[in-house]
């Protein structure tokens, strides 16, 4: 398995689960597996932020392959400082 980075195509997409993080790094076999892993790790449908709520009808990235960009073969993420 190699490292992949997943990020929203639109940085302002309210569905992105970690707005303060530009990308999420995942280890997977290929880009499709990366998308599936992302959907498994972040399955919830977001409700936006207090300043920009999107209500109960919020959607996830599931089924919207164009909205999630997967970058192939990135460096392993740095270990967190403890």
MOBELPE-V406433 format. One record per helix or strand of 3 or more residues. SS is the DSSP state (hx for helix, st for strand). FROM is the first residue (numbers start at 1). TO is the last residue. If there is no record, write none. Layout:
BEGIN
SS/FROM/TO + SS/FROM/TO
END
This chain:
BEGIN
st/2/8 + st/24/28 + hx/31/41 + hx/65/67 + st/68/72
END
